[in-house]
Amino acid sequence: MSNQPPPKQPNPFLKYSNLAIQMGVIIGLGAWGGKKLDAYYATSKPYYTIGLSLFAIITALYLVLKDFIKPQR
């Protein structure tokens, strides 16, 4: 028998603010990368910006939903 206290649960505010920052960074990088590709290839319409932004949004939502659905221990 050990007399160790139970592990502390993470602060929910820090957990969810971290998720929001993570989403913002992922979406921002996707949009920035798309703009750079559109400028590099000189496309007439922002195809890369739209495509990478949508991909980044889907990726960010997947990561956030995966964290919400994960079983609590």
mmCIF file of the N, C-alpha and C atoms, coordinates in Angstrom:
data_MODEL
# 
_entry.id   MODEL 
# 
loop_
_atom_site.group_PDB 
_atom_site.id 
_atom_site.type_symbol 
_atom_site.label_atom_id 
_atom_site.label_alt_id 
_atom_site.label_comp_id 
_atom_site.label_asym_id 
_atom_site.label_entity_id 
_atom_site.label_seq_id 
_atom_site.pdbx_PDB_ins_code 
_atom_site.Cartn_x 
_atom_site.Cartn_y 
_atom_site.Cartn_z 
_atom_site.occupancy 
_atom_site.B_iso_or_equiv 
_atom_site.pdbx_formal_charge 
_atom_site.auth_seq_id 
_atom_site.auth_comp_id 
_atom_site.auth_asym_id 
_atom_site.auth_atom_id 
_atom_site.pdbx_PDB_model_num 
ATOM 1   N N  . MET A 1 1  ? 0.843   -1.183 0.000   1.00 0.00 ? 1  MET A N  1 
ATOM 2   C CA . MET A 1 1  ? 0.000   0.000  0.000   1.00 0.00 ? 1  MET A CA 1 
ATOM 3   C C  . MET A 1 1  ? 0.885   1.242  0.000   1.00 0.00 ? 1  MET A C  1 
ATOM 4   N N  . SER A 1 2  ? 0.559   2.136  -0.888  1.00 0.00 ? 2  SER A N  1 
ATOM 5   C CA . SER A 1 2  ? 1.313   3.381  -0.929  1.00 0.00 ? 2  SER A CA 1 
ATOM 6   C C  . SER A 1 2  ? 0.400   4.528  -0.509  1.00 0.00 ? 2  SER A C  1 
ATOM 7   N N  . ASN A 1 3  ? 0.976   5.525  0.074   1.00 0.00 ? 3  ASN A N  1 
ATOM 8   C CA . ASN A 1 3  ? 0.214   6.672  0.554   1.00 0.00 ? 3  ASN A CA 1 
ATOM 9   C C  . ASN A 1 3  ? 0.291   7.845  -0.423  1.00 0.00 ? 3  ASN A C  1 
ATOM 10  N N  . GLN A 1 4  ? 0.312   7.563  -1.708  1.00 0.00 ? 4  GLN A N  1 
ATOM 11  C CA . GLN A 1 4  ? 0.383   8.623  -2.707  1.00 0.00 ? 4  GLN A CA 1 
ATOM 12  C C  . GLN A 1 4  ? -1.003  9.198  -2.945  1.00 0.00 ? 4  GLN A C  1 
ATOM 13  N N  . PRO A 1 5  ? -1.090  10.522 -3.062  1.00 0.00 ? 5  PRO A N  1 
ATOM 14  C CA . PRO A 1 5  ? -2.391  11.131 -3.355  1.00 0.00 ? 5  PRO A CA 1 
ATOM 15  C C  . PRO A 1 5  ? -2.789  10.819 -4.806  1.00 0.00 ? 5  PRO A C  1 
ATOM 16  N N  . PRO A 1 6  ? -4.090  10.822 -5.085  1.00 0.00 ? 6  PRO A N  1 
ATOM 17  C CA . PRO A 1 6  ? -4.523  10.563 -6.462  1.00 0.00 ? 6  PRO A CA 1 
ATOM 18  C C  . PRO A 1 6  ? -4.032  11.668 -7.393  1.00 0.00 ? 6  PRO A C  1 
ATOM 19  N N  . PRO A 1 7  ? -3.787  11.337 -8.662  1.00 0.00 ? 7  PRO A N  1 
ATOM 20  C CA . PRO A 1 7  ? -3.289  12.365 -9.590  1.00 0.00 ? 7  PRO A CA 1 
ATOM 21  C C  . PRO A 1 7  ? -4.325  13.462 -9.799  1.00 0.00 ? 7  PRO A C  1 
ATOM 22  N N  . LYS A 1 8  ? -3.827  14.688 -9.966  1.00 0.00 ? 8  LYS A N  1 
ATOM 23  C CA . LYS A 1 8  ? -4.725  15.827 -10.177 1.00 0.00 ? 8  LYS A CA 1 
ATOM 24  C C  . LYS A 1 8  ? -5.302  15.788 -11.582 1.00 0.00 ? 8  LYS A C  1 
ATOM 25  N N  . GLN A 1 9  ? -6.539  16.216 -11.698 1.00 0.00 ? 9  GLN A N  1 
ATOM 26  C CA . GLN A 1 9  ? -7.175  16.340 -13.007 1.00 0.00 ? 9  GLN A CA 1 
ATOM 27  C C  . GLN A 1 9  ? -6.754  17.662 -13.625 1.00 0.00 ? 9  GLN A C  1 
ATOM 28  N N  . PRO A 1 10 ? -6.558  17.690 -14.961 1.00 0.00 ? 10 PRO A N  1 
ATOM 29  C CA . PRO A 1 10 ? -6.171  18.955 -15.590 1.00 0.00 ? 10 PRO A CA 1 
ATOM 30  C C  . PRO A 1 10 ? -7.302  19.975 -15.507 1.00 0.00 ? 10 PRO A C  1 
ATOM 31  N N  . ASN A 1 11 ? -6.921  21.229 -15.441 1.00 0.00 ? 11 ASN A N  1 
ATOM 32  C CA . ASN A 1 11 ? -7.888  22.308 -15.390 1.00 0.00 ? 11 ASN A CA 1 
ATOM 33  C C  . ASN A 1 11 ? -8.655  22.352 -16.718 1.00 0.00 ? 11 ASN A C  1 
ATOM 34  N N  . PRO A 1 12 ? -9.999  22.278 -16.698 1.00 0.00 ? 12 PRO A N  1 
ATOM 35  C CA . PRO A 1 12 ? -10.767 22.285 -17.957 1.00 0.00 ? 12 PRO A CA 1 
ATOM 36  C C  . PRO A 1 12 ? -10.549 23.555 -18.780 1.00 0.00 ? 12 PRO A C  1 
ATOM 37  N N  . PHE A 1 13 ? -10.369 24.688 -18.119 1.00 0.00 ? 13 PHE A N  1 
ATOM 38  C CA . PHE A 1 13 ? -10.144 25.937 -18.849 1.00 0.00 ? 13 PHE A CA 1 
ATOM 39  C C  . PHE A 1 13 ? -8.862  25.848 -19.677 1.00 0.00 ? 13 PHE A C  1 
ATOM 40  N N  . LEU A 1 14 ? -7.799  25.330 -19.084 1.00 0.00 ? 14 LEU A N  1 
ATOM 41  C CA . LEU A 1 14 ? -6.535  25.193 -19.807 1.00 0.00 ? 14 LEU A CA 1 
ATOM 42  C C  . LEU A 1 14 ? -6.652  24.184 -20.941 1.00 0.00 ? 14 LEU A C  1 
ATOM 43  N N  . LYS A 1 15 ? -7.383  23.115 -20.692 1.00 0.00 ? 15 LYS A N  1 
ATOM 44  C CA . LYS A 1 15 ? -7.553  22.083 -21.710 1.00 0.00 ? 15 LYS A CA 1 
ATOM 45  C C  . LYS A 1 15 ? -8.265  22.644 -22.938 1.00 0.00 ? 15 LYS A C  1 
ATOM 46  N N  . TYR A 1 16 ? -9.358  23.359 -22.725 1.00 0.00 ? 16 TYR A N  1 
ATOM 47  C CA . TYR A 1 16 ? -10.149 23.851 -23.860 1.00 0.00 ? 16 TYR A CA 1 
ATOM 48  C C  . TYR A 1 16 ? -9.515  25.073 -24.514 1.00 0.00 ? 16 TYR A C  1 
ATOM 49  N N  . SER A 1 17 ? -8.805  25.880 -23.760 1.00 0.00 ? 17 SER A N  1 
ATOM 50  C CA . SER A 1 17 ? -8.121  26.995 -24.395 1.00 0.00 ? 17 SER A CA 1 
ATOM 51  C C  . SER A 1 17 ? -6.965  26.471 -25.256 1.00 0.00 ? 17 SER A C  1 
ATOM 52  N N  . ASN A 1 18 ? -6.340  25.403 -24.824 1.00 0.00 ? 18 ASN A N  1 
ATOM 53  C CA . ASN A 1 18 ? -5.298  24.775 -25.628 1.00 0.00 ? 18 ASN A CA 1 
ATOM 54  C C  . ASN A 1 18 ? -5.883  24.240 -26.931 1.00 0.00 ? 18 ASN A C  1 
ATOM 55  N N  . LEU A 1 19 ? -7.064  23.651 -26.882 1.00 0.00 ? 19 LEU A N  1 
ATOM 56  C CA . LEU A 1 19 ? -7.712  23.151 -28.093 1.00 0.00 ? 19 LEU A CA 1 
ATOM 57  C C  . LEU A 1 19 ? -8.033  24.291 -29.053 1.00 0.00 ? 19 LEU A C  1 
ATOM 58  N N  . ALA A 1 20 ? -8.483  25.417 -28.515 1.00 0.00 ? 20 ALA A N  1 
ATOM 59  C CA . ALA A 1 20 ? -8.809  26.566 -29.369 1.00 0.00 ? 20 ALA A CA 1 
ATOM 60  C C  . ALA A 1 20 ? -7.556  27.123 -30.033 1.00 0.00 ? 20 ALA A C  1 
ATOM 61  N N  . ILE A 1 21 ? -6.479  27.206 -29.290 1.00 0.00 ? 21 ILE A N  1 
ATOM 62  C CA . ILE A 1 21 ? -5.225  27.687 -29.857 1.00 0.00 ? 21 ILE A CA 1 
ATOM 63  C C  . ILE A 1 21 ? -4.723  26.720 -30.921 1.00 0.00 ? 21 ILE A C  1 
ATOM 64  N N  . GLN A 1 22 ? -4.830  25.439 -30.649 1.00 0.00 ? 22 GLN A N  1 
ATOM 65  C CA . GLN A 1 22 ? -4.403  24.419 -31.601 1.00 0.00 ? 22 GLN A CA 1 
ATOM 66  C C  . GLN A 1 22 ? -5.215  24.520 -32.895 1.00 0.00 ? 22 GLN A C  1 
ATOM 67  N N  . MET A 1 23 ? -6.515  24.691 -32.785 1.00 0.00 ? 23 MET A N  1 
ATOM 68  C CA . MET A 1 23 ? -7.357  24.845 -33.977 1.00 0.00 ? 23 MET A CA 1 
ATOM 69  C C  . MET A 1 23 ? -6.957  26.086 -34.767 1.00 0.00 ? 23 MET A C  1 
ATOM 70  N N  . GLY A 1 24 ? -6.750  27.184 -34.079 1.00 0.00 ? 24 GLY A N  1 
ATOM 71  C CA . GLY A 1 24 ? -6.379  28.424 -34.752 1.00 0.00 ? 24 GLY A CA 1 
ATOM 72  C C  . GLY A 1 24 ? -5.063  28.307 -35.496 1.00 0.00 ? 24 GLY A C  1 
ATOM 73  N N  . VAL A 1 25 ? -4.101  27.653 -34.873 1.00 0.00 ? 25 VAL A N  1 
ATOM 74  C CA . VAL A 1 25 ? -2.792  27.499 -35.513 1.00 0.00 ? 25 VAL A CA 1 
ATOM 75  C C  . VAL A 1 25 ? -2.893  26.604 -36.744 1.00 0.00 ? 25 VAL A C  1 
ATOM 76  N N  . ILE A 1 26 ? -3.621  25.501 -36.641 1.00 0.00 ? 26 ILE A N  1 
ATOM 77  C CA . ILE A 1 26 ? -3.759  24.586 -37.773 1.00 0.00 ? 26 ILE A CA 1 
ATOM 78  C C  . ILE A 1 26 ? -4.460  25.273 -38.942 1.00 0.00 ? 26 ILE A C  1 
ATOM 79  N N  . ILE A 1 27 ? -5.559  25.960 -38.675 1.00 0.00 ? 27 ILE A N  1 
ATOM 80  C CA . ILE A 1 27 ? -6.301  26.635 -39.742 1.00 0.00 ? 27 ILE A CA 1 
ATOM 81  C C  . ILE A 1 27 ? -5.484  27.788 -40.317 1.00 0.00 ? 27 ILE A C  1 
ATOM 82  N N  . GLY A 1 28 ? -4.814  28.536 -39.460 1.00 0.00 ? 28 GLY A N  1 
ATOM 83  C CA . GLY A 1 28 ? -3.978  29.635 -39.929 1.00 0.00 ? 28 GLY A CA 1 
ATOM 84  C C  . GLY A 1 28 ? -2.840  29.160 -40.821 1.00 0.00 ? 28 GLY A C  1 
ATOM 85  N N  . LEU A 1 29 ? -2.190  28.057 -40.435 1.00 0.00 ? 29 LEU A N  1 
ATOM 86  C CA . LEU A 1 29 ? -1.115  27.522 -41.260 1.00 0.00 ? 29 LEU A CA 1 
ATOM 87  C C  . LEU A 1 29 ? -1.633  27.006 -42.602 1.00 0.00 ? 29 LEU A C  1 
ATOM 88  N N  . GLY A 1 30 ? -2.816  26.410 -42.592 1.00 0.00 ? 30 GLY A N  1 
ATOM 89  C CA . GLY A 1 30 ? -3.399  25.943 -43.851 1.00 0.00 ? 30 GLY A CA 1 
ATOM 90  C C  . GLY A 1 30 ? -3.706  27.093 -44.795 1.00 0.00 ? 30 GLY A C  1 
ATOM 91  N N  . ALA A 1 31 ? -4.290  28.160 -44.270 1.00 0.00 ? 31 ALA A N  1 
ATOM 92  C CA . ALA A 1 31 ? -4.606  29.325 -45.106 1.00 0.00 ? 31 ALA A CA 1 
ATOM 93  C C  . ALA A 1 31 ? -3.325  30.008 -45.584 1.00 0.00 ? 31 ALA A C  1 
ATOM 94  N N  . TRP A 1 32 ? -2.337  30.134 -44.699 1.00 0.00 ? 32 TRP A N  1 
ATOM 95  C CA . TRP A 1 32 ? -1.071  30.766 -45.080 1.00 0.00 ? 32 TRP A CA 1 
ATOM 96  C C  . TRP A 1 32 ? -0.363  29.959 -46.163 1.00 0.00 ? 32 TRP A C  1 
ATOM 97  N N  . GLY A 1 33 ? -0.329  28.640 -45.989 1.00 0.00 ? 33 GLY A N  1 
ATOM 98  C CA . GLY A 1 33 ? 0.305   27.784 -46.989 1.00 0.00 ? 33 GLY A CA 1 
ATOM 99  C C  . GLY A 1 33 ? -0.411  27.848 -48.328 1.00 0.00 ? 33 GLY A C  1 
ATOM 100 N N  . GLY A 1 34 ? -1.746  27.899 -48.293 1.00 0.00 ? 34 GLY A N  1 
ATOM 101 C CA . GLY A 1 34 ? -2.509  28.012 -49.529 1.00 0.00 ? 34 GLY A CA 1 
ATOM 102 C C  . GLY A 1 34 ? -2.241  29.323 -50.255 1.00 0.00 ? 34 GLY A C  1 
ATOM 103 N N  . LYS A 1 35 ? -2.148  30.409 -49.501 1.00 0.00 ? 35 LYS A N  1 
ATOM 104 C CA . LYS A 1 35 ? -1.844  31.706 -50.131 1.00 0.00 ? 35 LYS A CA 1 
ATOM 105 C C  . LYS A 1 35 ? -0.456  31.699 -50.750 1.00 0.00 ? 35 LYS A C  1 
ATOM 106 N N  . LYS A 1 36 ? 0.505   31.087 -50.064 1.00 0.00 ? 36 LYS A N  1 
ATOM 107 C CA . LYS A 1 36 ? 1.864   31.008 -50.608 1.00 0.00 ? 36 LYS A CA 1 
ATOM 108 C C  . LYS A 1 36 ? 1.886   30.179 -51.897 1.00 0.00 ? 36 LYS A C  1 
ATOM 109 N N  . LEU A 1 37 ? 1.157   29.064 -51.909 1.00 0.00 ? 37 LEU A N  1 
ATOM 110 C CA . LEU A 1 37 ? 1.109   28.241 -53.119 1.00 0.00 ? 37 LEU A CA 1 
ATOM 111 C C  . LEU A 1 37 ? 0.403   28.960 -54.258 1.00 0.00 ? 37 LEU A C  1 
ATOM 112 N N  . ASP A 1 38 ? -0.673  29.680 -53.957 1.00 0.00 ? 38 ASP A N  1 
ATOM 113 C CA . ASP A 1 38 ? -1.363  30.451 -54.999 1.00 0.00 ? 38 ASP A CA 1 
ATOM 114 C C  . ASP A 1 38 ? -0.452  31.519 -55.581 1.00 0.00 ? 38 ASP A C  1 
ATOM 115 N N  . ALA A 1 39 ? 0.335   32.165 -54.727 1.00 0.00 ? 39 ALA A N  1 
ATOM 116 C CA . ALA A 1 39 ? 1.262   33.186 -55.215 1.00 0.00 ? 39 ALA A CA 1 
ATOM 117 C C  . ALA A 1 39 ? 2.394   32.553 -56.026 1.00 0.00 ? 39 ALA A C  1 
ATOM 118 N N  . TYR A 1 40 ? 2.891   31.417 -55.596 1.00 0.00 ? 40 TYR A N  1 
ATOM 119 C CA . TYR A 1 40 ? 4.000   30.757 -56.285 1.00 0.00 ? 40 TYR A CA 1 
ATOM 120 C C  . TYR A 1 40 ? 3.588   30.274 -57.679 1.00 0.00 ? 40 TYR A C  1 
ATOM 121 N N  . TYR A 1 41 ? 2.407   29.653 -57.761 1.00 0.00 ? 41 TYR A N  1 
ATOM 122 C CA . TYR A 1 41 ? 1.935   29.126 -59.045 1.00 0.00 ? 41 TYR A CA 1 
ATOM 123 C C  . TYR A 1 41 ? 1.118   30.144 -59.835 1.00 0.00 ? 41 TYR A C  1 
ATOM 124 N N  . ALA A 1 42 ? 0.886   31.315 -59.301 1.00 0.00 ? 42 ALA A N  1 
ATOM 125 C CA . ALA A 1 42 ? 0.148   32.405 -59.960 1.00 0.00 ? 42 ALA A CA 1 
ATOM 126 C C  . ALA A 1 42 ? -1.189  31.918 -60.523 1.00 0.00 ? 42 ALA A C  1 
ATOM 127 N N  . THR A 1 43 ? -1.985  31.297 -59.684 1.00 0.00 ? 43 THR A N  1 
ATOM 128 C CA . THR A 1 43 ? -3.288  30.804 -60.122 1.00 0.00 ? 43 THR A CA 1 
ATOM 129 C C  . THR A 1 43 ? -4.264  31.974 -60.264 1.00 0.00 ? 43 THR A C  1 
ATOM 130 N N  . SER A 1 44 ? -5.231  31.803 -61.173 1.00 0.00 ? 44 SER A N  1 
ATOM 131 C CA . SER A 1 44 ? -6.191  32.875 -61.410 1.00 0.00 ? 44 SER A CA 1 
ATOM 132 C C  . SER A 1 44 ? -7.205  32.990 -60.271 1.00 0.00 ? 44 SER A C  1 
ATOM 133 N N  . LYS A 1 45 ? -7.506  31.875 -59.643 1.00 0.00 ? 45 LYS A N  1 
ATOM 134 C CA . LYS A 1 45 ? -8.415  31.853 -58.488 1.00 0.00 ? 45 LYS A CA 1 
ATOM 135 C C  . LYS A 1 45 ? -7.697  31.155 -57.332 1.00 0.00 ? 45 LYS A C  1 
ATOM 136 N N  . PRO A 1 46 ? -8.119  31.428 -56.103 1.00 0.00 ? 46 PRO A N  1 
ATOM 137 C CA . PRO A 1 46 ? -7.384  30.892 -54.939 1.00 0.00 ? 46 PRO A CA 1 
ATOM 138 C C  . PRO A 1 46 ? -7.691  29.414 -54.652 1.00 0.00 ? 46 PRO A C  1 
ATOM 139 N N  . TYR A 1 47 ? -7.361  28.550 -55.592 1.00 0.00 ? 47 TYR A N  1 
ATOM 140 C CA . TYR A 1 47 ? -7.658  27.123 -55.426 1.00 0.00 ? 47 TYR A CA 1 
ATOM 141 C C  . TYR A 1 47 ? -6.890  26.505 -54.269 1.00 0.00 ? 47 TYR A C  1 
ATOM 142 N N  . TYR A 1 48 ? -5.611  26.798 -54.173 1.00 0.00 ? 48 TYR A N  1 
ATOM 143 C CA . TYR A 1 48 ? -4.808  26.214 -53.094 1.00 0.00 ? 48 TYR A CA 1 
ATOM 144 C C  . TYR A 1 48 ? -5.231  26.752 -51.731 1.00 0.00 ? 48 TYR A C  1 
ATOM 145 N N  . THR A 1 49 ? -5.569  28.023 -51.667 1.00 0.00 ? 49 THR A N  1 
ATOM 146 C CA . THR A 1 49 ? -6.009  28.608 -50.389 1.00 0.00 ? 49 THR A CA 1 
ATOM 147 C C  . THR A 1 49 ? -7.293  27.937 -49.926 1.00 0.00 ? 49 THR A C  1 
ATOM 148 N N  . ILE A 1 50 ? -8.236  27.773 -50.829 1.00 0.00 ? 50 ILE A N  1 
ATOM 149 C CA . ILE A 1 50 ? -9.503  27.126 -50.474 1.00 0.00 ? 50 ILE A CA 1 
ATOM 150 C C  . ILE A 1 50 ? -9.271  25.676 -50.083 1.00 0.00 ? 50 ILE A C  1 
ATOM 151 N N  . GLY A 1 51 ? -8.493  24.970 -50.886 1.00 0.00 ? 51 GLY A N  1 
ATOM 152 C CA . GLY A 1 51 ? -8.259  23.552 -50.616 1.00 0.00 ? 51 GLY A CA 1 
ATOM 153 C C  . GLY A 1 51 ? -7.528  23.303 -49.314 1.00 0.00 ? 51 GLY A C  1 
ATOM 154 N N  . LEU A 1 52 ? -6.445  24.018 -49.095 1.00 0.00 ? 52 LEU A N  1 
ATOM 155 C CA . LEU A 1 52 ? -5.687  23.818 -47.854 1.00 0.00 ? 52 LEU A CA 1 
ATOM 156 C C  . LEU A 1 52 ? -6.444  24.324 -46.625 1.00 0.00 ? 52 LEU A C  1 
ATOM 157 N N  . SER A 1 53 ? -7.233  25.383 -46.796 1.00 0.00 ? 53 SER A N  1 
ATOM 158 C CA . SER A 1 53 ? -8.038  25.868 -45.670 1.00 0.00 ? 53 SER A CA 1 
ATOM 159 C C  . SER A 1 53 ? -9.089  24.835 -45.271 1.00 0.00 ? 53 SER A C  1 
ATOM 160 N N  . LEU A 1 54 ? -9.764  24.263 -46.249 1.00 0.00 ? 54 LEU A N  1 
ATOM 161 C CA . LEU A 1 54 ? -10.763 23.222 -45.943 1.00 0.00 ? 54 LEU A CA 1 
ATOM 162 C C  . LEU A 1 54 ? -10.111 21.998 -45.317 1.00 0.00 ? 54 LEU A C  1 
ATOM 163 N N  . PHE A 1 55 ? -8.957  21.606 -45.851 1.00 0.00 ? 55 PHE A N  1 
ATOM 164 C CA . PHE A 1 55 ? -8.241  20.472 -45.275 1.00 0.00 ? 55 PHE A CA 1 
ATOM 165 C C  . PHE A 1 55 ? -7.831  20.762 -43.830 1.00 0.00 ? 55 PHE A C  1 
ATOM 166 N N  . ALA A 1 56 ? -7.372  21.974 -43.559 1.00 0.00 ? 56 ALA A N  1 
ATOM 167 C CA . ALA A 1 56 ? -6.963  22.353 -42.203 1.00 0.00 ? 56 ALA A CA 1 
ATOM 168 C C  . ALA A 1 56 ? -8.156  22.388 -41.253 1.00 0.00 ? 56 ALA A C  1 
ATOM 169 N N  . ILE A 1 57 ? -9.303  22.876 -41.732 1.00 0.00 ? 57 ILE A N  1 
ATOM 170 C CA . ILE A 1 57 ? -10.503 22.902 -40.892 1.00 0.00 ? 57 ILE A CA 1 
ATOM 171 C C  . ILE A 1 57 ? -10.935 21.485 -40.537 1.00 0.00 ? 57 ILE A C  1 
ATOM 172 N N  . ILE A 1 58 ? -10.947 20.601 -41.529 1.00 0.00 ? 58 ILE A N  1 
ATOM 173 C CA . ILE A 1 58 ? -11.337 19.214 -41.278 1.00 0.00 ? 58 ILE A CA 1 
ATOM 174 C C  . ILE A 1 58 ? -10.359 18.552 -40.311 1.00 0.00 ? 58 ILE A C  1 
ATOM 175 N N  . THR A 1 59 ? -9.076  18.804 -40.492 1.00 0.00 ? 59 THR A N  1 
ATOM 176 C CA . THR A 1 59 ? -8.069  18.228 -39.599 1.00 0.00 ? 59 THR A CA 1 
ATOM 177 C C  . THR A 1 59 ? -8.234  18.749 -38.174 1.00 0.00 ? 59 THR A C  1 
ATOM 178 N N  . ALA A 1 60 ? -8.453  20.052 -38.028 1.00 0.00 ? 60 ALA A N  1 
ATOM 179 C CA . ALA A 1 60 ? -8.617  20.640 -36.694 1.00 0.00 ? 60 ALA A CA 1 
ATOM 180 C C  . ALA A 1 60 ? -9.870  20.094 -36.010 1.00 0.00 ? 60 ALA A C  1 
ATOM 181 N N  . LEU A 1 61 ? -10.966 19.991 -36.753 1.00 0.00 ? 61 LEU A N  1 
ATOM 182 C CA . LEU A 1 61 ? -12.185 19.434 -36.167 1.00 0.00 ? 61 LEU A CA 1 
ATOM 183 C C  . LEU A 1 61 ? -12.002 17.978 -35.767 1.00 0.00 ? 61 LEU A C  1 
ATOM 184 N N  . TYR A 1 62 ? -11.295 17.217 -36.587 1.00 0.00 ? 62 TYR A N  1 
ATOM 185 C CA . TYR A 1 62 ? -11.034 15.818 -36.247 1.00 0.00 ? 62 TYR A CA 1 
ATOM 186 C C  . TYR A 1 62 ? -10.260 15.713 -34.936 1.00 0.00 ? 62 TYR A C  1 
ATOM 187 N N  . LEU A 1 63 ? -9.208  16.516 -34.799 1.00 0.00 ? 63 LEU A N  1 
ATOM 188 C CA . LEU A 1 63 ? -8.399  16.459 -33.585 1.00 0.00 ? 63 LEU A CA 1 
ATOM 189 C C  . LEU A 1 63 ? -9.194  16.871 -32.348 1.00 0.00 ? 63 LEU A C  1 
ATOM 190 N N  . VAL A 1 64 ? -10.037 17.885 -32.485 1.00 0.00 ? 64 VAL A N  1 
ATOM 191 C CA . VAL A 1 64 ? -10.833 18.341 -31.340 1.00 0.00 ? 64 VAL A CA 1 
ATOM 192 C C  . VAL A 1 64 ? -11.896 17.309 -30.982 1.00 0.00 ? 64 VAL A C  1 
ATOM 193 N N  . LEU A 1 65 ? -12.593 16.784 -31.974 1.00 0.00 ? 65 LEU A N  1 
ATOM 194 C CA . LEU A 1 65 ? -13.631 15.789 -31.693 1.00 0.00 ? 65 LEU A CA 1 
ATOM 195 C C  . LEU A 1 65 ? -13.029 14.507 -31.140 1.00 0.00 ? 65 LEU A C  1 
ATOM 196 N N  . LYS A 1 66 ? -11.847 14.136 -31.604 1.00 0.00 ? 66 LYS A N  1 
ATOM 197 C CA . LYS A 1 66 ? -11.172 12.957 -31.074 1.00 0.00 ? 66 LYS A CA 1 
ATOM 198 C C  . LYS A 1 66 ? -10.893 13.143 -29.585 1.00 0.00 ? 66 LYS A C  1 
ATOM 199 N N  . ASP A 1 67 ? -10.532 14.360 -29.191 1.00 0.00 ? 67 ASP A N  1 
ATOM 200 C CA . ASP A 1 67 ? -10.250 14.630 -27.779 1.00 0.00 ? 67 ASP A CA 1 
ATOM 201 C C  . ASP A 1 67 ? -11.536 14.625 -26.944 1.00 0.00 ? 67 ASP A C  1 
ATOM 202 N N  . PHE A 1 68 ? -12.641 15.115 -27.508 1.00 0.00 ? 68 PHE A N  1 
ATOM 203 C CA . PHE A 1 68 ? -13.910 15.120 -26.774 1.00 0.00 ? 68 PHE A CA 1 
ATOM 204 C C  . PHE A 1 68 ? -14.478 13.720 -26.609 1.00 0.00 ? 68 PHE A C  1 
ATOM 205 N N  . ILE A 1 69 ? -14.346 12.895 -27.629 1.00 0.00 ? 69 ILE A N  1 
ATOM 206 C CA . ILE A 1 69 ? -14.954 11.576 -27.621 1.00 0.00 ? 69 ILE A CA 1 
ATOM 207 C C  . ILE A 1 69 ? -14.124 10.568 -26.830 1.00 0.00 ? 69 ILE A C  1 
ATOM 208 N N  . LYS A 1 70 ? -12.842 10.835 -26.696 1.00 0.00 ? 70 LYS A N  1 
ATOM 209 C CA . LYS A 1 70 ? -11.942 9.912  -25.994 1.00 0.00 ? 70 LYS A CA 1 
ATOM 210 C C  . LYS A 1 70 ? -12.493 9.615  -24.592 1.00 0.00 ? 70 LYS A C  1 
ATOM 211 N N  . PRO A 1 71 ? -12.472 8.336  -24.199 1.00 0.00 ? 71 PRO A N  1 
ATOM 212 C CA . PRO A 1 71 ? -13.006 7.988  -22.870 1.00 0.00 ? 71 PRO A CA 1 
ATOM 213 C C  . PRO A 1 71 ? -12.219 8.654  -21.748 1.00 0.00 ? 71 PRO A C  1 
ATOM 214 N N  . GLN A 1 72 ? -12.933 9.139  -20.754 1.00 0.00 ? 72 GLN A N  1 
ATOM 215 C CA . GLN A 1 72 ? -12.317 9.782  -19.599 1.00 0.00 ? 72 GLN A CA 1 
ATOM 216 C C  . GLN A 1 72 ? -11.830 8.702  -18.634 1.00 0.00 ? 72 GLN A C  1 
ATOM 217 N N  . ARG A 1 73 ? -10.623 8.879  -18.130 1.00 0.00 ? 73 ARG A N  1 
ATOM 218 C CA . ARG A 1 73 ? -10.078 7.893  -17.168 1.00 0.00 ? 73 ARG A CA 1 
ATOM 219 C C  . ARG A 1 73 ? -10.056 8.450  -15.799 1.00 0.00 ? 73 ARG A C  1 
# 
